[in-house]
Amino acid sequence: MQFFGKILGAFFGFLFGGPLGAVFGFFLGHQFDKARRLNQAGFRTGGFGSGPSQAERQEEFFKAAFAVMGHVAKAKGQVTKEEIQLASAMMERMNLHGEQRRAAQDAFRDGKDADFPLESVLEKVRLTTGGRFDLLQFFLELQVSAAFADGDLHPSERNVLHKIARGLGFSSEQLEQRLRMQEAAFRFQRGGSSHSGQQGGQYSGQWQQASQSDQLADAYDVLGVSESADSKEVKRAYRKLMNEHHPDKLMAKGLPPEMMNVAKEKSQEIQSAYDLIKKVKGFK
């Protein structure tokens, strides 16, 4: 922790305003220390009375997203070639090239640093998004999606994701629900399900074409509802998710334009799951 600002603020506050001045000075020093931590992490902070522009907030969201991805990748210890390839795949999904790609790569490397200030960065994300639930949810789901990109979630990655969720204001239960939804989405996107320990030992952890019932179960999980849900409950969940993940709405609230493709993919995934349920169950 950093105390320089607090100590200095309290000292001068007491000097000029007595005990009450010391309290006020301590508060100002605390704000200074927070800004200093964030600046050390590579994130800008605005001065008193001036806030970052929309473009600056988008840049900070973008940089933070890839930095935290790097931190998640480092959770298992040494970052492997496969994890670097997964980060590159995410950059491809966002169609990042040139300066944008270099910025993402630099942020990813910053996140791998042993002294990466995760809590401070997440605090800055909450500030720059104005605490908007859908943007914070997108940020969290981006980290979950990156962690699941290889089809497996290491216990250390799960622990870091719980820290990220708490830092963004989500409960453990909310994260676990998103993990279930993402795992189902991973299978649903590939039209298959994972199996292990099959006879002969020749097949383990690979994807196999799912039966319709398997895909239907995954579709329900993608929407976050049980298979016993009626048509009204399914439609309500679908509309809620589409409203939260609509690319244009997210863009208007500050989502970086580079991440529009990921938002579109998520909306298409939700739509496909809903369409399958309607088709199989005969919902109108």
Sequence and secondary structure as in RCSB ss.txt:
>XXXX:A:sequence
MQFFGKILGAFFGFLFGGPLGAVFGFFLGHQFDKARRLNQAGFRTGGFGSGPSQAERQEEFFKAAFAVMGHVAKA
KGQVTKEEIQLASAMMERMNLHGEQRRAAQDAFRDGKDADFPLESVLEKVRLTTGGRFDLLQFFLELQVSAAFAD
GDLHPSERNVLHKIARGLGFSSEQLEQRLRMQEAAFRFQRGGSSHSGQQGGQYSGQWQQASQSDQLADAYDVLGV
SESADSKEVKRAYRKLMNEHHPDKLMAKGLPPEMMNVAKEKSQEIQSAYDLIKKVKGFK
>XXXX:A:secstr
   HHHHHHHHHHHHHHHHHHHHHHHHHHHHHHHHHHHHHTT     TT    HHHHHHHHHHHHHHHHHHHHGG
GSS  HHHHHHHHHHHHHTT  HHHHHHHHHHHHHHTSTT  HHHHHHHHHHHTTT HHHHHHHHHHHHHHHTTT
S   HHHHHHHHHHHHHHT  HHHHHHHHHHHHHHHHHHHTEEEE S GGG   SEEEE  HHHHHHHHHHHHT 
 TT  HHHHHHHHHHHHHHH HHHHHHTT  GGGHHHHHHHHHHHHHHHHHHHHHHT  
